[in-house]
Amino acid sequence: MRSFPMLLLLAAIGPAWSAPSLAQVGPRREASQTSPQAGGWGKAAVLKEQARALTHKGDELYDDGKYEEAYYFYNEALQRYDAPPIAFSRAQCLVKLGRLLEARAQFTSLTEDDLPPMSPREFIQAQAEASVELAKIRLRIPTLRITVTDAPEPAVKITVDGKDAPHLDQPIQVDPGEHMVIARLQGGGEMVARAIVVPEGKATRLEISLLPSPLNPRRSMAPAIVALGVGAVGLGIGLVTGILAAGEDEPGLTAASMVGLTVGGLGLGTGATLLLVRSVGHSGHTATQIAHRPSLDGAGLLLRGSF
């Protein structure tokens, strides 16, 4: 269970939210810019009620272990009413999903937010709890140090999960779990892809050699086909539910569409990467090599090729 159960969240968006002194904490902090004569308070009340319903649904999904869906409902609630207890619950979803870097950013933002005077006790408590969670997360975030053993740093380009690594042979912070590391020479040439599992709270080192491997190439396209198939199915589900959600005021369909599109994008991206690794190089020949190598650094699949 979370540090802020459903009762606390409902209390935070209940009568305390209606206090005029909290107008600055209201929906996207807009209430203070709207006069009662213009119907601002009526609009704020509607948005608060919507936020309450969305938060309640998020609580139910969180308690059922559906953290991705719960995150969506908490985020929708925050779009209607900017309240620290909801922001706290949203960040907790990221922790449960193992997305510690994003969770750290959201907890940091919450702790740095300036609350107006006379804020409800629940708001102040949520901010204090965010500071506690932030300290815990900093200890859980692992690091990955990548070293290329046979090429100078200026000649090598490294990407981690498709993003450029800022430094070579220096620790970079990553989320715990599996990551795809690709090393290649600048301007093309030899490329190596490594899948590595980074344990939580640990410092992991990965050594990569760009020298050609003596192993015979294996040209199976099965992994790429499976990944592309999963991506296509996810993309199809996301598009269909997205079309249905466009004509209905149903947050559940929108959440399903987002999940489908996310899975589709990941599947297609993984399949495309696997096809790229075994594709024909600049010289007109294929030189892709795949091998399972036991390793003390937790690295798994190794893919090598000339491009």
Residue frames relative to the residue before (quaternion, step in Angstrom):
aa qw qx qy qz dx dy dz
M 1.0000 0.0000 0.0000 0.0000 0.00 0.00 0.00
R 0.5245 -0.6517 0.4494 0.3133 3.56 -1.12 0.58
S 0.6229 -0.5235 0.4216 0.4002 3.53 -1.32 0.26
F 0.7401 0.2769 -0.1731 0.5879 3.57 1.22 -0.53
P 0.1795 -0.8070 0.5526 0.1058 3.63 -0.07 1.20
M 0.7470 -0.4237 0.2790 0.4297 3.48 -1.36 0.22
L 0.6224 0.5590 -0.3590 0.4138 3.59 0.97 -0.77
L 0.6615 0.5098 -0.3129 0.4523 3.57 0.97 -0.84
L 0.6566 0.5104 -0.3177 0.4556 3.57 0.96 -0.84
L 0.6654 0.4914 -0.3123 0.4672 3.57 0.93 -0.87
A 0.6266 0.5299 -0.3432 0.4569 3.55 1.06 -0.68
A 0.6564 0.5331 -0.3118 0.4332 3.54 1.06 -0.83
I 0.7601 0.3194 -0.2048 0.5275 3.57 1.04 -0.64
G 0.4826 0.6565 -0.4353 0.3830 3.54 1.22 0.50
P 0.8587 -0.0641 0.0319 0.5075 3.60 -0.92 -0.86
A 0.6048 0.5887 -0.3802 0.3782 3.60 1.00 -0.68
W 0.6399 0.5547 -0.3267 0.4196 3.56 1.06 -0.69
S 0.6564 0.5448 -0.3188 0.4131 3.56 1.13 -0.52
A 0.4639 0.6858 -0.4543 0.3289 3.60 1.22 -0.09
P 0.5033 -0.6698 0.4466 0.3139 3.62 -0.80 0.92
S 0.6214 0.5679 -0.3558 0.4059 3.63 1.06 -0.61
L 0.6846 0.4726 -0.2795 0.4795 3.59 1.25 -0.31
A 0.2691 0.7951 -0.5139 0.1770 3.58 1.14 0.38
Q 0.6596 0.5300 -0.3229 0.4241 3.59 1.00 -0.73
V 0.6613 0.4870 -0.3171 0.4743 3.60 1.18 -0.34
G 0.4752 0.7358 -0.3943 0.2781 3.57 1.27 -0.16
P 0.8199 -0.2766 0.1635 0.4739 3.55 -1.31 -0.22
R 0.8238 -0.1560 0.0292 0.5443 3.54 -0.44 1.35
R 0.5415 -0.6504 0.3684 0.3848 3.55 1.25 0.63
E 0.3897 0.7426 -0.4592 0.2930 3.59 1.07 0.76
A 0.5397 0.6722 -0.4075 0.3015 3.58 1.12 -0.58
S 0.6548 0.5290 -0.3251 0.4309 3.58 1.02 -0.76
Q 0.6733 0.4934 -0.2943 0.4654 3.58 1.23 -0.31
T 0.6968 0.4402 -0.2518 0.5072 3.58 1.28 -0.09
S 0.3615 -0.7446 0.5195 0.2120 3.58 -0.81 0.95
P 0.6037 -0.5597 0.4128 0.3897 3.61 -1.14 0.57
Q 0.6222 0.5566 -0.3575 0.4187 3.59 1.03 -0.73
A 0.6952 0.4615 -0.2795 0.4749 3.57 1.09 -0.63
G 0.5899 -0.6021 0.3642 0.3961 3.58 1.22 0.16
G 0.3259 0.7825 -0.4826 0.2204 3.58 1.24 0.30
W 0.6736 0.4888 -0.3141 0.4568 3.58 0.90 -0.85
G 0.6298 0.5262 -0.3473 0.4537 3.59 1.02 -0.65
K 0.6523 0.4989 -0.3122 0.4777 3.56 0.98 -0.81
A 0.6395 0.5257 -0.3287 0.4546 3.58 0.98 -0.81
A 0.6415 0.5267 -0.3293 0.4502 3.58 1.00 -0.79
V 0.6390 0.5208 -0.3248 0.4636 3.58 1.01 -0.79
L 0.6690 0.5009 -0.2950 0.4632 3.56 0.94 -0.92
K 0.6211 0.5359 -0.3382 0.4611 3.59 1.05 -0.72
E 0.6609 0.5023 -0.3065 0.4657 3.55 0.95 -0.89
Q 0.6349 0.5105 -0.3295 0.4771 3.59 0.99 -0.74
A 0.6494 0.5133 -0.3145 0.4646 3.58 0.96 -0.86
R 0.6279 0.5398 -0.3337 0.4505 3.58 1.01 -0.76
A 0.6767 0.4857 -0.2929 0.4694 3.58 0.92 -0.91
L 0.6639 0.5013 -0.3064 0.4627 3.59 0.95 -0.85
T 0.6418 0.5179 -0.3218 0.4651 3.58 1.02 -0.78
H 0.6292 0.5329 -0.3290 0.4603 3.57 1.00 -0.82
K 0.6580 0.4869 -0.3094 0.4839 3.60 0.96 -0.82
G 0.6315 0.5318 -0.3289 0.4585 3.59 1.01 -0.76
D 0.6281 0.5360 -0.3301 0.4574 3.58 1.04 -0.78
E 0.6546 0.5165 -0.3140 0.4541 3.57 0.94 -0.87
L 0.6742 0.4868 -0.2928 0.4719 3.56 0.93 -0.90
Y 0.6231 0.5388 -0.3382 0.4551 3.58 1.01 -0.78
D 0.6817 0.4887 -0.2876 0.4623 3.57 0.87 -0.95
D 0.6713 0.4672 -0.2912 0.4962 3.60 1.20 -0.48
G 0.5430 -0.6467 0.3884 0.3689 3.59 1.27 0.05
K 0.5259 0.6130 -0.4186 0.4151 3.60 1.24 0.29
Y 0.0643 -0.8779 0.4743 0.0152 3.52 0.57 1.24
E 0.6108 0.5493 -0.3623 0.4404 3.61 1.04 -0.66
E 0.6861 0.4659 -0.2784 0.4845 3.56 0.93 -0.93
A 0.6296 0.5339 -0.3375 0.4523 3.59 1.01 -0.79
Y 0.6131 0.5537 -0.3464 0.4445 3.57 1.02 -0.80
Y 0.6399 0.5331 -0.3300 0.4444 3.58 0.94 -0.86
F 0.7010 0.4662 -0.2891 0.4558 3.62 0.82 -0.92
Y 0.6254 0.5119 -0.3452 0.4771 3.61 1.02 -0.70
N 0.6531 0.5175 -0.3199 0.4509 3.56 0.95 -0.82
E 0.6397 0.5114 -0.3185 0.4773 3.57 1.03 -0.80
A 0.6326 0.5267 -0.3354 0.4582 3.60 1.02 -0.76
L 0.6609 0.5128 -0.3090 0.4525 3.58 0.98 -0.82
Q 0.5993 0.5553 -0.3677 0.4442 3.59 1.11 -0.54
R 0.7096 0.4342 -0.2487 0.4960 3.56 1.18 -0.54
Y 0.7999 -0.0027 0.0246 0.5996 3.57 1.09 -0.68
D 0.2748 -0.7889 0.5356 0.1237 3.56 -0.52 1.22
A 0.1917 0.7915 -0.5484 0.1898 3.57 -0.05 1.33
P 0.5457 -0.6614 0.4052 0.3173 3.64 -0.80 0.93
P 0.6386 0.5220 -0.3760 0.4224 3.68 0.85 -0.67
I 0.6515 0.4904 -0.3240 0.4797 3.61 1.03 -0.71
A 0.6374 0.5202 -0.3275 0.4646 3.58 0.98 -0.81
F 0.6184 0.5429 -0.3365 0.4578 3.57 1.06 -0.73
S 0.6776 0.4863 -0.2909 0.4688 3.59 0.88 -0.94
R 0.6235 0.5373 -0.3438 0.4521 3.59 1.01 -0.76
A 0.6675 0.4923 -0.3017 0.4701 3.59 0.93 -0.88
Q 0.6195 0.5468 -0.3475 0.4434 3.59 1.05 -0.68
C 0.5847 0.5635 -0.3720 0.4497 3.59 1.10 -0.61
L 0.6492 0.5150 -0.3144 0.4631 3.59 0.96 -0.84
V 0.6154 0.5350 -0.3461 0.4639 3.58 1.05 -0.72
K 0.6708 0.4991 -0.2950 0.4624 3.57 0.90 -0.91
L 0.6868 0.4713 -0.2715 0.4821 3.58 1.11 -0.67
G 0.5094 -0.6673 0.4098 0.3568 3.59 1.26 -0.07
R 0.5129 0.6219 -0.4252 0.4116 3.59 1.25 0.24
L 0.0454 -0.8762 0.4799 0.0018 3.52 0.65 1.22
L 0.6208 0.5474 -0.3593 0.4310 3.60 1.01 -0.67
E 0.6622 0.4789 -0.3037 0.4899 3.59 0.98 -0.80
A 0.6352 0.5301 -0.3290 0.4554 3.57 1.00 -0.83
R 0.6329 0.5283 -0.3350 0.4562 3.59 0.97 -0.82
A 0.6549 0.5150 -0.3183 0.4523 3.58 0.93 -0.86
Q 0.6918 0.4758 -0.2899 0.4593 3.59 0.92 -0.85
F 0.6401 0.4990 -0.3304 0.4817 3.60 1.01 -0.74
T 0.6242 0.5373 -0.3380 0.4555 3.59 1.03 -0.78
S 0.6525 0.5113 -0.3106 0.4650 3.57 0.94 -0.90
L 0.6547 0.5189 -0.3118 0.4526 3.57 1.00 -0.82
T 0.6830 0.4822 -0.2988 0.4601 3.59 0.92 -0.83
E 0.7033 0.4601 -0.2656 0.4724 3.59 1.11 -0.60
D 0.4981 0.6622 -0.4282 0.3605 3.59 1.25 -0.14
D 0.3396 -0.7343 0.5547 0.1943 3.58 -0.92 0.93
L 0.2378 -0.7837 0.5605 0.1227 3.56 -0.50 1.19
P 0.5110 -0.6401 0.4691 0.3305 3.61 -0.99 0.73
P 0.6289 -0.5142 0.4051 0.4196 3.60 -1.22 0.34
M 0.8239 0.2100 -0.1840 0.4932 3.54 -1.21 0.64
S 0.2454 0.7667 -0.5514 0.2191 3.61 1.01 0.73
P 0.5994 -0.5724 0.4033 0.3879 3.62 -1.09 0.58
R 0.6297 -0.5502 0.3952 0.3802 3.54 -1.18 0.58
E 0.6283 0.5514 -0.3401 0.4307 3.60 1.04 -0.75
F 0.6270 0.5331 -0.3392 0.4557 3.59 1.06 -0.70
I 0.6745 0.4914 -0.2880 0.4697 3.56 0.92 -0.96
Q 0.6565 0.5112 -0.3128 0.4580 3.57 0.98 -0.84
A 0.6273 0.5352 -0.3390 0.4529 3.60 1.02 -0.77
Q 0.6572 0.5031 -0.3113 0.4671 3.56 0.97 -0.81
A 0.6494 0.5072 -0.3204 0.4673 3.60 1.00 -0.77
E 0.6559 0.5022 -0.3069 0.4726 3.58 0.97 -0.84
A 0.5996 0.5609 -0.3582 0.4444 3.58 1.09 -0.64
S 0.6279 0.5303 -0.3340 0.4615 3.60 1.03 -0.72
V 0.6417 0.5153 -0.3178 0.4709 3.57 1.02 -0.78
E 0.6778 0.4860 -0.2913 0.4685 3.58 0.89 -0.94
L 0.6126 0.5625 -0.3436 0.4362 3.57 1.05 -0.73
A 0.6518 0.5067 -0.3132 0.4693 3.59 0.96 -0.81
K 0.6482 0.5136 -0.3189 0.4630 3.59 1.02 -0.75
I 0.6640 0.5233 -0.3070 0.4371 3.57 0.91 -0.93
R 0.6221 0.5581 -0.3494 0.4235 3.59 0.96 -0.79
L 0.6698 0.4823 -0.2981 0.4795 3.58 1.11 -0.62
R 0.6867 0.5028 -0.2771 0.4459 3.58 1.16 -0.53
I 0.5824 0.5985 -0.3795 0.3982 3.60 1.16 -0.48
P 0.2685 -0.7847 0.5357 0.1588 3.64 -0.64 1.05
T 0.3071 -0.7214 0.5829 0.2134 3.53 -1.35 0.13
L 0.1840 -0.7577 0.6189 0.0946 3.54 -1.26 0.57
R 0.1073 -0.7792 0.6166 0.0328 3.57 -0.83 1.07
I 0.1287 -0.8100 0.5716 0.0246 3.59 -0.63 1.16
T 0.0471 -0.7959 0.6033 -0.0186 3.53 -0.86 1.06
V 0.1830 -0.7381 0.6386 0.1176 3.56 -0.99 0.88
T 0.3326 -0.8250 0.4325 0.1473 3.54 -0.41 1.28
D 0.8120 0.2823 -0.1188 0.4968 3.62 1.06 -0.55
A 0.7105 0.3510 -0.2811 0.5412 3.59 1.07 0.66
P 0.4935 -0.6567 0.4710 0.3215 3.63 -0.98 0.73
E 0.6531 -0.5630 0.3457 0.3702 3.56 -1.11 0.71
P 0.6719 0.5021 -0.3452 0.4210 3.68 0.79 -0.80
A 0.6918 0.4911 -0.2812 0.4485 3.60 1.15 -0.51
V 0.6919 0.4746 -0.2509 0.4828 3.59 1.28 -0.18
K 0.1464 -0.7491 0.6392 0.0940 3.54 -1.14 0.75
I 0.1038 -0.7965 0.5955 0.0140 3.57 -0.83 1.07
T 0.0277 -0.7666 0.6406 0.0330 3.56 -1.06 0.82
V 0.1591 -0.7522 0.6332 0.0898 3.54 -1.17 0.71
D 0.8239 -0.0888 -0.0064 0.5597 3.56 -0.48 1.26
G 0.7394 -0.4422 0.2153 0.4598 3.54 1.01 0.89
K 0.6650 0.4651 -0.3043 0.4989 3.60 1.26 -0.08
D 0.5400 -0.6351 0.4446 0.3278 3.57 -0.99 0.83
A 0.3884 -0.6927 0.5586 0.2393 3.55 -0.98 0.92
P 0.4705 -0.7163 0.4314 0.2818 3.63 -0.72 0.98
H 0.8132 0.0653 -0.0024 0.5783 3.58 1.02 -0.75
L 0.3360 -0.7054 0.5872 0.2114 3.52 -1.24 0.59
D 0.8368 0.1189 -0.1373 0.5166 3.56 -1.01 0.93
Q 0.6200 0.4418 -0.3867 0.5204 3.56 1.09 0.79
P 0.5467 -0.6433 0.4119 0.3430 3.62 -0.95 0.78
I 0.0829 -0.7601 0.6428 0.0465 3.55 -1.04 0.86
Q 0.4395 -0.6962 0.5029 0.2631 3.57 -1.01 0.76
V 0.0074 0.7811 -0.6223 0.0498 3.54 -0.97 0.99
D 0.5633 -0.5480 0.4736 0.3975 3.55 -1.30 0.15
P 0.5379 -0.5950 0.4624 0.3778 3.61 -1.09 0.51
G 0.5858 0.5717 -0.4318 0.3788 3.55 -1.15 0.65
E 0.7172 -0.4509 0.3261 0.4194 3.54 -1.30 -0.28
H 0.0407 -0.7855 0.6175 -0.0091 3.53 -1.06 0.84
M 0.3144 -0.7218 0.5859 0.1924 3.54 -1.23 0.60
V 0.0951 -0.7919 0.6032 0.0047 3.54 -0.66 1.21
I 0.0592 -0.7896 0.6108 0.0011 3.57 -0.84 1.02
A 0.0619 -0.7798 0.6230 0.0008 3.55 -0.87 1.08
R 0.1134 0.7836 -0.6042 0.0895 3.54 -0.95 0.86
L 0.5542 -0.5918 0.4689 0.3503 3.50 -1.28 0.43
Q 0.5582 -0.6004 0.4545 0.3485 3.56 -1.06 0.75
G 0.8023 0.2613 -0.2063 0.4955 3.56 -0.94 0.89
G 0.6781 -0.4767 0.2973 0.4738 3.60 1.22 0.25
G 0.4855 0.6552 -0.4924 0.3041 3.52 -1.31 -0.12
E 0.8332 -0.1980 0.1494 0.4943 3.53 -1.22 -0.58
M 0.0180 -0.7882 0.6148 -0.0208 3.57 -1.05 0.89
V 0.0907 -0.7779 0.6212 0.0289 3.56 -1.05 0.83
A 0.1087 -0.7717 0.6243 0.0542 3.57 -0.98 0.90
R 0.0461 -0.7994 0.5989 -0.0107 3.54 -0.88 0.98
A 0.2294 -0.7252 0.6327 0.1452 3.53 -1.04 0.89
I 0.0220 0.8154 -0.5737 0.0744 3.57 -0.69 1.09
V 0.2935 -0.7336 0.5893 0.1686 3.55 -1.09 0.81
V 0.1690 -0.7922 0.5838 0.0543 3.56 -0.69 1.15
P 0.3359 -0.7631 0.5130 0.2041 3.63 -0.53 1.11
E 0.5911 -0.5880 0.4271 0.3501 3.54 -1.18 0.59
G 0.8570 0.1623 -0.1270 0.4724 3.54 -1.02 0.88
K 0.6266 0.5445 -0.3288 0.4502 3.59 1.26 0.17
A 0.3754 -0.6664 0.5888 0.2612 3.53 -1.35 0.37
T 0.0754 -0.8183 0.5697 -0.0129 3.59 -0.56 1.20
R 0.1787 -0.7793 0.5946 0.0854 3.56 -1.02 0.84
L 0.0891 -0.7871 0.6102 0.0163 3.55 -0.97 0.93
E 0.1316 -0.7850 0.6033 0.0501 3.56 -0.76 1.11
I 0.0853 -0.7995 0.5946 0.0027 3.56 -0.86 1.01
S 0.1707 -0.7593 0.6203 0.0976 3.53 -1.06 0.84
L 0.2754 -0.7775 0.5471 0.1424 3.55 -0.88 0.96
L 0.4305 0.6809 -0.4803 0.3469 3.58 1.25 0.17
P 0.5775 -0.5854 0.4236 0.3800 3.64 -1.03 0.63
S 0.3684 -0.7281 0.5407 0.2043 3.56 -1.03 0.86
P 0.4578 -0.6941 0.4789 0.2815 3.61 -1.04 0.69
L 0.4895 0.6784 -0.4372 0.3301 3.60 1.21 -0.14
N 0.5043 -0.6388 0.4888 0.3143 3.54 -1.14 0.65
P 0.5036 -0.6624 0.4539 0.3187 3.60 -0.98 0.73
R 0.1745 -0.7306 0.6495 0.1177 3.53 -1.21 0.66
R 0.2148 -0.8478 0.4809 0.0618 3.52 -0.52 1.22
S 0.2845 0.7825 -0.5160 0.2010 3.58 1.14 0.41
M 0.2367 -0.7747 0.5741 0.1189 3.54 -0.96 0.96
A 0.3520 0.7807 -0.4693 0.2156 3.58 1.29 0.04
P 0.6731 0.4864 -0.3390 0.4421 3.68 0.76 -0.86
A 0.6631 0.5042 -0.3148 0.4550 3.57 0.96 -0.85
I 0.6486 0.5224 -0.3197 0.4519 3.59 0.98 -0.86
V 0.6476 0.5145 -0.3182 0.4633 3.58 0.97 -0.89
A 0.6688 0.5029 -0.3038 0.4555 3.58 0.90 -0.94
L 0.6643 0.4926 -0.3079 0.4704 3.58 0.95 -0.85
G 0.6303 0.5378 -0.3342 0.4492 3.58 1.06 -0.74
V 0.6514 0.4995 -0.3086 0.4806 3.56 0.95 -0.90
G 0.6497 0.5252 -0.3161 0.4496 3.57 0.98 -0.84
A 0.6605 0.5115 -0.3106 0.4535 3.56 0.96 -0.87
V 0.6493 0.5081 -0.3197 0.4670 3.60 0.98 -0.85
G 0.6635 0.5043 -0.3087 0.4585 3.58 0.90 -0.92
L 0.6519 0.5146 -0.3120 0.4614 3.56 0.98 -0.87
G 0.6475 0.5245 -0.3189 0.4516 3.57 0.99 -0.81
I 0.6551 0.4999 -0.3113 0.4734 3.57 0.95 -0.90
G 0.6554 0.5252 -0.3156 0.4416 3.57 0.96 -0.87
L 0.6708 0.4967 -0.3024 0.4603 3.57 0.95 -0.85
V 0.6626 0.5098 -0.3138 0.4501 3.59 0.91 -0.93
T 0.7006 0.4483 -0.2822 0.4781 3.58 0.81 -0.97
G 0.6039 0.5542 -0.3570 0.4480 3.58 1.13 -0.57
I 0.6456 0.5093 -0.3136 0.4748 3.57 1.02 -0.83
L 0.6555 0.5052 -0.3104 0.4677 3.57 0.98 -0.86
A 0.6660 0.5113 -0.3068 0.4482 3.57 0.98 -0.86
A 0.5918 0.5938 -0.3708 0.3996 3.58 1.12 -0.60
G 0.7486 0.3783 -0.2189 0.4986 3.56 1.09 -0.61
E 0.7303 0.3507 -0.2171 0.5446 3.57 1.26 -0.09
D 0.3874 -0.6870 0.5606 0.2524 3.56 -1.14 0.65
E 0.3512 0.7389 -0.4806 0.3158 3.54 0.61 1.18
P 0.3164 -0.7820 0.5031 0.1876 3.63 -0.22 1.21
G 0.5946 0.5924 -0.3680 0.4001 3.60 1.09 -0.67
L 0.6517 0.4978 -0.3171 0.4763 3.60 0.99 -0.80
T 0.6385 0.5237 -0.3316 0.4562 3.57 0.99 -0.78
A 0.6463 0.5131 -0.3192 0.4660 3.58 1.01 -0.83
A 0.6513 0.5105 -0.3127 0.4663 3.58 0.97 -0.87
S 0.6306 0.5313 -0.3318 0.4582 3.57 1.04 -0.76
M 0.6590 0.5122 -0.3131 0.4532 3.58 0.91 -0.88
V 0.6538 0.5024 -0.3146 0.4703 3.58 0.96 -0.88
G 0.6590 0.5189 -0.3091 0.4482 3.60 0.94 -0.90
L 0.6730 0.4878 -0.2984 0.4690 3.56 0.91 -0.88
T 0.6324 0.5297 -0.3364 0.4543 3.59 1.05 -0.74
V 0.6649 0.4881 -0.2978 0.4806 3.57 0.91 -0.96
G 0.6428 0.5331 -0.3212 0.4466 3.58 0.98 -0.83
G 0.6701 0.5028 -0.2996 0.4565 3.55 0.92 -0.89
L 0.6569 0.5047 -0.3125 0.4650 3.58 0.97 -0.85
G 0.6641 0.5146 -0.3061 0.4477 3.58 0.94 -0.88
L 0.6793 0.4778 -0.2909 0.4749 3.56 0.89 -0.91
G 0.6502 0.5190 -0.3241 0.4503 3.57 1.00 -0.76
T 0.6521 0.5050 -0.3121 0.4715 3.57 1.00 -0.85
G 0.6581 0.5120 -0.3129 0.4547 3.57 0.93 -0.87
A 0.6537 0.5140 -0.3137 0.4584 3.55 0.98 -0.84
T 0.6376 0.5274 -0.3279 0.4559 3.58 1.04 -0.77
L 0.6599 0.5029 -0.3095 0.4645 3.58 0.95 -0.87
L 0.6455 0.5000 -0.3241 0.4778 3.59 1.01 -0.74
L 0.6315 0.5410 -0.3369 0.4417 3.57 1.01 -0.78
V 0.6594 0.5366 -0.3143 0.4225 3.55 0.94 -0.92
R 0.7623 0.3410 -0.2020 0.5116 3.61 1.03 -0.67
S 0.4377 0.7244 -0.4459 0.2912 3.59 1.22 0.17
V 0.6410 -0.5201 0.4005 0.3976 3.54 -1.34 0.15
G 0.4080 -0.7421 0.4872 0.2135 3.57 -0.87 0.97
H 0.7459 -0.4003 0.2978 0.4413 3.52 -1.40 -0.01
S 0.6780 0.5037 -0.2955 0.4464 3.58 1.09 -0.69
G 0.5772 -0.6244 0.3634 0.3806 3.57 1.26 -0.02
H 0.7038 0.3863 -0.2830 0.5247 3.61 1.21 0.14
T 0.4397 -0.6776 0.5264 0.2654 3.53 -1.27 0.50
A 0.0467 0.7964 -0.6005 0.0555 3.57 -0.86 0.94
T 0.2640 0.7759 -0.5202 0.2401 3.54 0.79 1.07
Q 0.0555 -0.8055 0.5900 -0.0025 3.57 -0.85 0.95
I 0.0966 -0.7918 0.6031 0.0068 3.52 -0.91 1.00
A 0.1067 0.8002 -0.5823 0.0962 3.57 -0.84 0.91
H 0.3099 -0.6954 0.6086 0.2236 3.55 -1.18 0.62
R 0.0109 -0.8153 0.5772 -0.0441 3.54 -0.58 1.16
P 0.3917 -0.6882 0.5470 0.2717 3.60 -0.81 0.89
S 0.0275 0.8172 -0.5712 0.0711 3.57 -0.87 0.90
L 0.4745 -0.6786 0.4864 0.2787 3.55 -1.07 0.74
D 0.6651 0.5199 -0.3142 0.4343 3.59 1.17 -0.39
G 0.5918 -0.6140 0.3503 0.3873 3.57 1.26 0.18
A 0.4533 0.6907 -0.4610 0.3239 3.59 1.22 0.05
G 0.2560 -0.7840 0.5512 0.1262 3.55 -1.06 0.76
L 0.8526 0.0829 -0.0147 0.5158 3.53 -0.43 -1.25
L 0.1332 -0.7702 0.6211 0.0567 3.56 -1.01 0.95
L 0.0234 -0.7814 0.6236 -0.0059 3.55 -0.88 0.96
R 0.0351 -0.8081 0.5872 -0.0285 3.56 -0.87 0.96
G 0.1963 0.7917 -0.5678 0.1111 3.56 -1.07 0.67
S 0.4078 -0.6680 0.5551 0.2816 3.56 -1.31 0.24
F 0.0196 -0.8169 0.5743 -0.0498 3.55 -0.85 1.03
